[in-house]
């Protein structure tokens, strides 16, 4: 465990060497939040105040925090795997006494250190704007957040493994990322979907990545709907991680490592 913590620390400190990267990350987040508030203020006004502007702004602050903490936004872990495969750098980790997946995950987490810090700030702001109503909300958030981590991990590993088989997997990766932004609840809450589309999306793995933890903080009781959503999340978390890991194992066996 210590070696992986050192990898996270090293990757994060290397990022801090470039101060303008830090400034650009903060500015990008501020601009994103600014336009987000403007957009949903206009949507709220045009809807005749059917949508609660305070709740919707809180929702997006929290969802932005969740998406970056679990790495579902553009999949930095999957991107790190792809970069290592395309550059051939993966070879140097295969010949070292470390587990390859935790090592690459630690590298990605360290490089996303600034994004993680901003995610914590986003999450805190969202909770201040619209705090949880009961302890049940916090408990459900923890449960759904763990499921979000598991499903997002499988998603990242899948898109990274694609680089073993495709000469240019970036186009497919971008398409997947844009698709997931919508159906995970990151770009638009699922409760604003048309009923039929919302029900279809509900039984997919995508809501577990962002929407589940975010909406859990405004849930005040555990009913059949909540239990069903947890069951769906558990199913996809287990199934996807097993299936994607087998895909990874099969793929890496055919990888020809070179160098030292």
MODELLER restraints for C-alpha pairs under 7 A, 6 or more apart:
rsr = mdl.restraints
at = mdl.atoms
rsr.add(forms.Gaussian(group=physical.xy_distance, feature=features.Distance(at['CA:4:A'], at['CA:103:A']), mean=6.26, stdev=0.5))
rsr.add(forms.Gaussian(group=physical.xy_distance, feature=features.Distance(at['CA:4:A'], at['CA:106:A']), mean=5.91, stdev=0.5))
rsr.add(forms.Gaussian(group=physical.xy_distance, feature=features.Distance(at['CA:7:A'], at['CA:106:A']), mean=5.99, stdev=0.5))
rsr.add(forms.Gaussian(group=physical.xy_distance, feature=features.Distance(at['CA:7:A'], at['CA:107:A']), mean=6.11, stdev=0.5))
rsr.add(forms.Gaussian(group=physical.xy_distance, feature=features.Distance(at['CA:8:A'], at['CA:106:A']), mean=5.07, stdev=0.5))
rsr.add(forms.Gaussian(group=physical.xy_distance, feature=features.Distance(at['CA:8:A'], at['CA:107:A']), mean=5.75, stdev=0.5))
rsr.add(forms.Gaussian(group=physical.xy_distance, feature=features.Distance(at['CA:8:A'], at['CA:109:A']), mean=6.23, stdev=0.5))
rsr.add(forms.Gaussian(group=physical.xy_distance, feature=features.Distance(at['CA:8:A'], at['CA:110:A']), mean=4.13, stdev=0.5))
rsr.add(forms.Gaussian(group=physical.xy_distance, feature=features.Distance(at['CA:9:A'], at['CA:110:A']), mean=6.18, stdev=0.5))
rsr.add(forms.Gaussian(group=physical.xy_distance, feature=features.Distance(at['CA:11:A'], at['CA:107:A']), mean=5.97, stdev=0.5))
rsr.add(forms.Gaussian(group=physical.xy_distance, feature=features.Distance(at['CA:11:A'], at['CA:110:A']), mean=4.60, stdev=0.5))
rsr.add(forms.Gaussian(group=physical.xy_distance, feature=features.Distance(at['CA:11:A'], at['CA:111:A']), mean=5.30, stdev=0.5))
rsr.add(forms.Gaussian(group=physical.xy_distance, feature=features.Distance(at['CA:12:A'], at['CA:110:A']), mean=4.39, stdev=0.5))
rsr.add(forms.Gaussian(group=physical.xy_distance, feature=features.Distance(at['CA:12:A'], at['CA:111:A']), mean=5.27, stdev=0.5))
rsr.add(forms.Gaussian(group=physical.xy_distance, feature=features.Distance(at['CA:12:A'], at['CA:113:A']), mean=5.60, stdev=0.5))
rsr.add(forms.Gaussian(group=physical.xy_distance, feature=features.Distance(at['CA:15:A'], at['CA:111:A']), mean=6.34, stdev=0.5))
rsr.add(forms.Gaussian(group=physical.xy_distance, feature=features.Distance(at['CA:37:A'], at['CA:57:A']), mean=6.53, stdev=0.5))
rsr.add(forms.Gaussian(group=physical.xy_distance, feature=features.Distance(at['CA:41:A'], at['CA:53:A']), mean=6.43, stdev=0.5))
rsr.add(forms.Gaussian(group=physical.xy_distance, feature=features.Distance(at['CA:44:A'], at['CA:50:A']), mean=6.87, stdev=0.5))
rsr.add(forms.Gaussian(group=physical.xy_distance, feature=features.Distance(at['CA:44:A'], at['CA:51:A']), mean=5.45, stdev=0.5))
rsr.add(forms.Gaussian(group=physical.xy_distance, feature=features.Distance(at['CA:44:A'], at['CA:53:A']), mean=6.27, stdev=0.5))
rsr.add(forms.Gaussian(group=physical.xy_distance, feature=features.Distance(at['CA:54:A'], at['CA:129:A']), mean=6.96, stdev=0.5))
rsr.add(forms.Gaussian(group=physical.xy_distance, feature=features.Distance(at['CA:55:A'], at['CA:130:A']), mean=6.26, stdev=0.5))
rsr.add(forms.Gaussian(group=physical.xy_distance, feature=features.Distance(at['CA:58:A'], at['CA:126:A']), mean=4.33, stdev=0.5))
rsr.add(forms.Gaussian(group=physical.xy_distance, feature=features.Distance(at['CA:58:A'], at['CA:127:A']), mean=6.98, stdev=0.5))
rsr.add(forms.Gaussian(group=physical.xy_distance, feature=features.Distance(at['CA:58:A'], at['CA:129:A']), mean=5.80, stdev=0.5))
rsr.add(forms.Gaussian(group=physical.xy_distance, feature=features.Distance(at['CA:58:A'], at['CA:130:A']), mean=5.83, stdev=0.5))
rsr.add(forms.Gaussian(group=physical.xy_distance, feature=features.Distance(at['CA:59:A'], at['CA:126:A']), mean=6.75, stdev=0.5))
rsr.add(forms.Gaussian(group=physical.xy_distance, feature=features.Distance(at['CA:59:A'], at['CA:214:A']), mean=6.54, stdev=0.5))
rsr.add(forms.Gaussian(group=physical.xy_distance, feature=features.Distance(at['CA:61:A'], at['CA:122:A']), mean=5.12, stdev=0.5))
rsr.add(forms.Gaussian(group=physical.xy_distance, feature=features.Distance(at['CA:61:A'], at['CA:123:A']), mean=6.03, stdev=0.5))
rsr.add(forms.Gaussian(group=physical.xy_distance, feature=features.Distance(at['CA:61:A'], at['CA:125:A']), mean=6.76, stdev=0.5))
rsr.add(forms.Gaussian(group=physical.xy_distance, feature=features.Distance(at['CA:61:A'], at['CA:126:A']), mean=4.90, stdev=0.5))
rsr.add(forms.Gaussian(group=physical.xy_distance, feature=features.Distance(at['CA:62:A'], at['CA:122:A']), mean=6.12, stdev=0.5))
rsr.add(forms.Gaussian(group=physical.xy_distance, feature=features.Distance(at['CA:62:A'], at['CA:123:A']), mean=4.58, stdev=0.5))
rsr.add(forms.Gaussian(group=physical.xy_distance, feature=features.Distance(at['CA:62:A'], at['CA:126:A']), mean=5.11, stdev=0.5))
rsr.add(forms.Gaussian(group=physical.xy_distance, feature=features.Distance(at['CA:62:A'], at['CA:214:A']), mean=6.00, stdev=0.5))
rsr.add(forms.Gaussian(group=physical.xy_distance, feature=features.Distance(at['CA:63:A'], at['CA:186:A']), mean=6.16, stdev=0.5))
rsr.add(forms.Gaussian(group=physical.xy_distance, feature=features.Distance(at['CA:63:A'], at['CA:210:A']), mean=5.99, stdev=0.5))
rsr.add(forms.Gaussian(group=physical.xy_distance, feature=features.Distance(at['CA:63:A'], at['CA:214:A']), mean=5.62, stdev=0.5))
rsr.add(forms.Gaussian(group=physical.xy_distance, feature=features.Distance(at['CA:64:A'], at['CA:119:A']), mean=6.52, stdev=0.5))
rsr.add(forms.Gaussian(group=physical.xy_distance, feature=features.Distance(at['CA:64:A'], at['CA:122:A']), mean=6.67, stdev=0.5))
rsr.add(forms.Gaussian(group=physical.xy_distance, feature=features.Distance(at['CA:65:A'], at['CA:119:A']), mean=3.86, stdev=0.5))
rsr.add(forms.Gaussian(group=physical.xy_distance, feature=features.Distance(at['CA:65:A'], at['CA:120:A']), mean=5.97, stdev=0.5))
rsr.add(forms.Gaussian(group=physical.xy_distance, feature=features.Distance(at['CA:65:A'], at['CA:122:A']), mean=5.22, stdev=0.5))
rsr.add(forms.Gaussian(group=physical.xy_distance, feature=features.Distance(at['CA:65:A'], at['CA:123:A']), mean=4.95, stdev=0.5))
rsr.add(forms.Gaussian(group=physical.xy_distance, feature=features.Distance(at['CA:66:A'], at['CA:119:A']), mean=6.95, stdev=0.5))
rsr.add(forms.Gaussian(group=physical.xy_distance, feature=features.Distance(at['CA:66:A'], at['CA:210:A']), mean=6.12, stdev=0.5))
rsr.add(forms.Gaussian(group=physical.xy_distance, feature=features.Distance(at['CA:67:A'], at['CA:73:A']), mean=5.49, stdev=0.5))
rsr.add(forms.Gaussian(group=physical.xy_distance, feature=features.Distance(at['CA:67:A'], at['CA:210:A']), mean=5.81, stdev=0.5))
rsr.add(forms.Gaussian(group=physical.xy_distance, feature=features.Distance(at['CA:68:A'], at['CA:115:A']), mean=6.50, stdev=0.5))
rsr.add(forms.Gaussian(group=physical.xy_distance, feature=features.Distance(at['CA:68:A'], at['CA:116:A']), mean=6.07, stdev=0.5))
rsr.add(forms.Gaussian(group=physical.xy_distance, feature=features.Distance(at['CA:68:A'], at['CA:119:A']), mean=5.89, stdev=0.5))
rsr.add(forms.Gaussian(group=physical.xy_distance, feature=features.Distance(at['CA:69:A'], at['CA:116:A']), mean=5.69, stdev=0.5))
rsr.add(forms.Gaussian(group=physical.xy_distance, feature=features.Distance(at['CA:69:A'], at['CA:119:A']), mean=6.40, stdev=0.5))
rsr.add(forms.Gaussian(group=physical.xy_distance, feature=features.Distance(at['CA:70:A'], at['CA:148:A']), mean=6.54, stdev=0.5))
rsr.add(forms.Gaussian(group=physical.xy_distance, feature=features.Distance(at['CA:70:A'], at['CA:149:A']), mean=4.99, stdev=0.5))
rsr.add(forms.Gaussian(group=physical.xy_distance, feature=features.Distance(at['CA:70:A'], at['CA:152:A']), mean=6.22, stdev=0.5))
rsr.add(forms.Gaussian(group=physical.xy_distance, feature=features.Distance(at['CA:71:A'], at['CA:152:A']), mean=6.54, stdev=0.5))
rsr.add(forms.Gaussian(group=physical.xy_distance, feature=features.Distance(at['CA:72:A'], at['CA:152:A']), mean=5.39, stdev=0.5))
rsr.add(forms.Gaussian(group=physical.xy_distance, feature=features.Distance(at['CA:72:A'], at['CA:209:A']), mean=6.64, stdev=0.5))
rsr.add(forms.Gaussian(group=physical.xy_distance, feature=features.Distance(at['CA:74:A'], at['CA:177:A']), mean=5.52, stdev=0.5))
rsr.add(forms.Gaussian(group=physical.xy_distance, feature=features.Distance(at['CA:75:A'], at['CA:156:A']), mean=5.39, stdev=0.5))
rsr.add(forms.Gaussian(group=physical.xy_distance, feature=features.Distance(at['CA:76:A'], at['CA:108:A']), mean=6.00, stdev=0.5))
rsr.add(forms.Gaussian(group=physical.xy_distance, feature=features.Distance(at['CA:77:A'], at['CA:105:A']), mean=5.75, stdev=0.5))
rsr.add(forms.Gaussian(group=physical.xy_distance, feature=features.Distance(at['CA:77:A'], at['CA:108:A']), mean=5.08, stdev=0.5))
rsr.add(forms.Gaussian(group=physical.xy_distance, feature=features.Distance(at['CA:77:A'], at['CA:156:A']), mean=5.65, stdev=0.5))
rsr.add(forms.Gaussian(group=physical.xy_distance, feature=features.Distance(at['CA:78:A'], at['CA:156:A']), mean=4.19, stdev=0.5))
rsr.add(forms.Gaussian(group=physical.xy_distance, feature=features.Distance(at['CA:78:A'], at['CA:157:A']), mean=5.47, stdev=0.5))
rsr.add(forms.Gaussian(group=physical.xy_distance, feature=features.Distance(at['CA:78:A'], at['CA:159:A']), mean=5.50, stdev=0.5))
rsr.add(forms.Gaussian(group=physical.xy_distance, feature=features.Distance(at['CA:78:A'], at['CA:160:A']), mean=4.08, stdev=0.5))
rsr.add(forms.Gaussian(group=physical.xy_distance, feature=features.Distance(at['CA:79:A'], at['CA:160:A']), mean=6.10, stdev=0.5))
rsr.add(forms.Gaussian(group=physical.xy_distance, feature=features.Distance(at['CA:80:A'], at['CA:104:A']), mean=6.84, stdev=0.5))
rsr.add(forms.Gaussian(group=physical.xy_distance, feature=features.Distance(at['CA:80:A'], at['CA:108:A']), mean=6.01, stdev=0.5))
rsr.add(forms.Gaussian(group=physical.xy_distance, feature=features.Distance(at['CA:81:A'], at['CA:104:A']), mean=6.64, stdev=0.5))
rsr.add(forms.Gaussian(group=physical.xy_distance, feature=features.Distance(at['CA:81:A'], at['CA:160:A']), mean=4.96, stdev=0.5))
rsr.add(forms.Gaussian(group=physical.xy_distance, feature=features.Distance(at['CA:82:A'], at['CA:160:A']), mean=4.91, stdev=0.5))
rsr.add(forms.Gaussian(group=physical.xy_distance, feature=features.Distance(at['CA:82:A'], at['CA:163:A']), mean=5.43, stdev=0.5))
rsr.add(forms.Gaussian(group=physical.xy_distance, feature=features.Distance(at['CA:84:A'], at['CA:90:A']), mean=4.86, stdev=0.5))
rsr.add(forms.Gaussian(group=physical.xy_distance, feature=features.Distance(at['CA:85:A'], at['CA:163:A']), mean=6.65, stdev=0.5))
rsr.add(forms.Gaussian(group=physical.xy_distance, feature=features.Distance(at['CA:85:A'], at['CA:164:A']), mean=6.95, stdev=0.5))
rsr.add(forms.Gaussian(group=physical.xy_distance, feature=features.Distance(at['CA:91:A'], at['CA:257:A']), mean=4.87, stdev=0.5))
rsr.add(forms.Gaussian(group=physical.xy_distance, feature=features.Distance(at['CA:91:A'], at['CA:258:A']), mean=6.06, stdev=0.5))
rsr.add(forms.Gaussian(group=physical.xy_distance, feature=features.Distance(at['CA:91:A'], at['CA:259:A']), mean=6.89, stdev=0.5))
rsr.add(forms.Gaussian(group=physical.xy_distance, feature=features.Distance(at['CA:92:A'], at['CA:260:A']), mean=5.81, stdev=0.5))
rsr.add(forms.Gaussian(group=physical.xy_distance, feature=features.Distance(at['CA:93:A'], at['CA:100:A']), mean=6.38, stdev=0.5))
rsr.add(forms.Gaussian(group=physical.xy_distance, feature=features.Distance(at['CA:94:A'], at['CA:100:A']), mean=6.57, stdev=0.5))
rsr.add(forms.Gaussian(group=physical.xy_distance, feature=features.Distance(at['CA:132:A'], at['CA:138:A']), mean=6.88, stdev=0.5))
rsr.add(forms.Gaussian(group=physical.xy_distance, feature=features.Distance(at['CA:132:A'], at['CA:217:A']), mean=5.27, stdev=0.5))
rsr.add(forms.Gaussian(group=physical.xy_distance, feature=features.Distance(at['CA:132:A'], at['CA:218:A']), mean=5.85, stdev=0.5))
rsr.add(forms.Gaussian(group=physical.xy_distance, feature=features.Distance(at['CA:133:A'], at['CA:218:A']), mean=6.70, stdev=0.5))
rsr.add(forms.Gaussian(group=physical.xy_distance, feature=features.Distance(at['CA:133:A'], at['CA:220:A']), mean=6.39, stdev=0.5))
rsr.add(forms.Gaussian(group=physical.xy_distance, feature=features.Distance(at['CA:134:A'], at['CA:220:A']), mean=6.09, stdev=0.5))
rsr.add(forms.Gaussian(group=physical.xy_distance, feature=features.Distance(at['CA:136:A'], at['CA:220:A']), mean=6.17, stdev=0.5))
rsr.add(forms.Gaussian(group=physical.xy_distance, feature=features.Distance(at['CA:136:A'], at['CA:221:A']), mean=6.58, stdev=0.5))
rsr.add(forms.Gaussian(group=physical.xy_distance, feature=features.Distance(at['CA:137:A'], at['CA:216:A']), mean=5.72, stdev=0.5))
rsr.add(forms.Gaussian(group=physical.xy_distance, feature=features.Distance(at['CA:137:A'], at['CA:217:A']), mean=4.69, stdev=0.5))
rsr.add(forms.Gaussian(group=physical.xy_distance, feature=features.Distance(at['CA:137:A'], at['CA:218:A']), mean=6.26, stdev=0.5))
rsr.add(forms.Gaussian(group=physical.xy_distance, feature=features.Distance(at['CA:137:A'], at['CA:219:A']), mean=5.40, stdev=0.5))
rsr.add(forms.Gaussian(group=physical.xy_distance, feature=features.Distance(at['CA:137:A'], at['CA:220:A']), mean=5.77, stdev=0.5))
rsr.add(forms.Gaussian(group=physical.xy_distance, feature=features.Distance(at['CA:138:A'], at['CA:217:A']), mean=6.14, stdev=0.5))
rsr.add(forms.Gaussian(group=physical.xy_distance, feature=features.Distance(at['CA:140:A'], at['CA:216:A']), mean=5.58, stdev=0.5))
rsr.add(forms.Gaussian(group=physical.xy_distance, feature=features.Distance(at['CA:141:A'], at['CA:213:A']), mean=4.91, stdev=0.5))
rsr.add(forms.Gaussian(group=physical.xy_distance, feature=features.Distance(at['CA:141:A'], at['CA:216:A']), mean=5.12, stdev=0.5))
rsr.add(forms.Gaussian(group=physical.xy_distance, feature=features.Distance(at['CA:141:A'], at['CA:217:A']), mean=5.85, stdev=0.5))
rsr.add(forms.Gaussian(group=physical.xy_distance, feature=features.Distance(at['CA:144:A'], at['CA:208:A']), mean=6.92, stdev=0.5))
rsr.add(forms.Gaussian(group=physical.xy_distance, feature=features.Distance(at['CA:144:A'], at['CA:212:A']), mean=5.71, stdev=0.5))
rsr.add(forms.Gaussian(group=physical.xy_distance, feature=features.Distance(at['CA:144:A'], at['CA:213:A']), mean=4.76, stdev=0.5))
rsr.add(forms.Gaussian(group=physical.xy_distance, feature=features.Distance(at['CA:145:A'], at['CA:213:A']), mean=5.16, stdev=0.5))
rsr.add(forms.Gaussian(group=physical.xy_distance, feature=features.Distance(at['CA:147:A'], at['CA:208:A']), mean=6.48, stdev=0.5))
rsr.add(forms.Gaussian(group=physical.xy_distance, feature=features.Distance(at['CA:147:A'], at['CA:233:A']), mean=6.09, stdev=0.5))
rsr.add(forms.Gaussian(group=physical.xy_distance, feature=features.Distance(at['CA:147:A'], at['CA:234:A']), mean=6.60, stdev=0.5))
rsr.add(forms.Gaussian(group=physical.xy_distance, feature=features.Distance(at['CA:147:A'], at['CA:237:A']), mean=6.25, stdev=0.5))
rsr.add(forms.Gaussian(group=physical.xy_distance, feature=features.Distance(at['CA:148:A'], at['CA:208:A']), mean=5.23, stdev=0.5))
rsr.add(forms.Gaussian(group=physical.xy_distance, feature=features.Distance(at['CA:148:A'], at['CA:209:A']), mean=4.27, stdev=0.5))
rsr.add(forms.Gaussian(group=physical.xy_distance, feature=features.Distance(at['CA:148:A'], at['CA:210:A']), mean=6.63, stdev=0.5))
rsr.add(forms.Gaussian(group=physical.xy_distance, feature=features.Distance(at['CA:150:A'], at['CA:237:A']), mean=5.41, stdev=0.5))
rsr.add(forms.Gaussian(group=physical.xy_distance, feature=features.Distance(at['CA:151:A'], at['CA:209:A']), mean=6.30, stdev=0.5))
rsr.add(forms.Gaussian(group=physical.xy_distance, feature=features.Distance(at['CA:151:A'], at['CA:236:A']), mean=6.79, stdev=0.5))
rsr.add(forms.Gaussian(group=physical.xy_distance, feature=features.Distance(at['CA:151:A'], at['CA:237:A']), mean=4.88, stdev=0.5))
rsr.add(forms.Gaussian(group=physical.xy_distance, feature=features.Distance(at['CA:151:A'], at['CA:240:A']), mean=6.99, stdev=0.5))
rsr.add(forms.Gaussian(group=physical.xy_distance, feature=features.Distance(at['CA:152:A'], at['CA:209:A']), mean=5.94, stdev=0.5))
rsr.add(forms.Gaussian(group=physical.xy_distance, feature=features.Distance(at['CA:154:A'], at['CA:240:A']), mean=5.94, stdev=0.5))
rsr.add(forms.Gaussian(group=physical.xy_distance, feature=features.Distance(at['CA:154:A'], at['CA:241:A']), mean=5.06, stdev=0.5))
rsr.add(forms.Gaussian(group=physical.xy_distance, feature=features.Distance(at['CA:154:A'], at['CA:244:A']), mean=6.20, stdev=0.5))
rsr.add(forms.Gaussian(group=physical.xy_distance, feature=features.Distance(at['CA:157:A'], at['CA:244:A']), mean=6.88, stdev=0.5))
rsr.add(forms.Gaussian(group=physical.xy_distance, feature=features.Distance(at['CA:158:A'], at['CA:244:A']), mean=5.76, stdev=0.5))
rsr.add(forms.Gaussian(group=physical.xy_distance, feature=features.Distance(at['CA:159:A'], at['CA:173:A']), mean=6.28, stdev=0.5))
rsr.add(forms.Gaussian(group=physical.xy_distance, feature=features.Distance(at['CA:161:A'], at['CA:248:A']), mean=5.90, stdev=0.5))
rsr.add(forms.Gaussian(group=physical.xy_distance, feature=features.Distance(at['CA:162:A'], at['CA:169:A']), mean=6.38, stdev=0.5))
rsr.add(forms.Gaussian(group=physical.xy_distance, feature=features.Distance(at['CA:163:A'], at['CA:169:A']), mean=5.70, stdev=0.5))
rsr.add(forms.Gaussian(group=physical.xy_distance, feature=features.Distance(at['CA:164:A'], at['CA:251:A']), mean=6.43, stdev=0.5))
rsr.add(forms.Gaussian(group=physical.xy_distance, feature=features.Distance(at['CA:180:A'], at['CA:206:A']), mean=6.46, stdev=0.5))
rsr.add(forms.Gaussian(group=physical.xy_distance, feature=features.Distance(at['CA:181:A'], at['CA:187:A']), mean=5.45, stdev=0.5))
rsr.add(forms.Gaussian(group=physical.xy_distance, feature=features.Distance(at['CA:182:A'], at['CA:188:A']), mean=6.22, stdev=0.5))
rsr.add(forms.Gaussian(group=physical.xy_distance, feature=features.Distance(at['CA:183:A'], at['CA:201:A']), mean=6.43, stdev=0.5))
rsr.add(forms.Gaussian(group=physical.xy_distance, feature=features.Distance(at['CA:183:A'], at['CA:206:A']), mean=5.84, stdev=0.5))
rsr.add(forms.Gaussian(group=physical.xy_distance, feature=features.Distance(at['CA:183:A'], at['CA:207:A']), mean=6.43, stdev=0.5))
rsr.add(forms.Gaussian(group=physical.xy_distance, feature=features.Distance(at['CA:184:A'], at['CA:206:A']), mean=4.48, stdev=0.5))
rsr.add(forms.Gaussian(group=physical.xy_distance, feature=features.Distance(at['CA:184:A'], at['CA:207:A']), mean=4.23, stdev=0.5))
rsr.add(forms.Gaussian(group=physical.xy_distance, feature=features.Distance(at['CA:184:A'], at['CA:208:A']), mean=6.97, stdev=0.5))
rsr.add(forms.Gaussian(group=physical.xy_distance, feature=features.Distance(at['CA:184:A'], at['CA:209:A']), mean=5.90, stdev=0.5))
rsr.add(forms.Gaussian(group=physical.xy_distance, feature=features.Distance(at['CA:184:A'], at['CA:210:A']), mean=5.51, stdev=0.5))
rsr.add(forms.Gaussian(group=physical.xy_distance, feature=features.Distance(at['CA:184:A'], at['CA:211:A']), mean=5.85, stdev=0.5))
rsr.add(forms.Gaussian(group=physical.xy_distance, feature=features.Distance(at['CA:185:A'], at['CA:207:A']), mean=6.17, stdev=0.5))
rsr.add(forms.Gaussian(group=physical.xy_distance, feature=features.Distance(at['CA:185:A'], at['CA:210:A']), mean=6.04, stdev=0.5))
rsr.add(forms.Gaussian(group=physical.xy_distance, feature=features.Distance(at['CA:185:A'], at['CA:211:A']), mean=4.87, stdev=0.5))
rsr.add(forms.Gaussian(group=physical.xy_distance, feature=features.Distance(at['CA:186:A'], at['CA:210:A']), mean=6.25, stdev=0.5))
rsr.add(forms.Gaussian(group=physical.xy_distance, feature=features.Distance(at['CA:186:A'], at['CA:211:A']), mean=6.96, stdev=0.5))
rsr.add(forms.Gaussian(group=physical.xy_distance, feature=features.Distance(at['CA:189:A'], at['CA:211:A']), mean=6.99, stdev=0.5))
rsr.add(forms.Gaussian(group=physical.xy_distance, feature=features.Distance(at['CA:190:A'], at['CA:198:A']), mean=6.04, stdev=0.5))
rsr.add(forms.Gaussian(group=physical.xy_distance, feature=features.Distance(at['CA:203:A'], at['CA:232:A']), mean=6.52, stdev=0.5))
rsr.add(forms.Gaussian(group=physical.xy_distance, feature=features.Distance(at['CA:205:A'], at['CA:233:A']), mean=6.64, stdev=0.5))
rsr.add(forms.Gaussian(group=physical.xy_distance, feature=features.Distance(at['CA:205:A'], at['CA:236:A']), mean=5.68, stdev=0.5))
rsr.add(forms.Gaussian(group=physical.xy_distance, feature=features.Distance(at['CA:208:A'], at['CA:233:A']), mean=5.73, stdev=0.5))
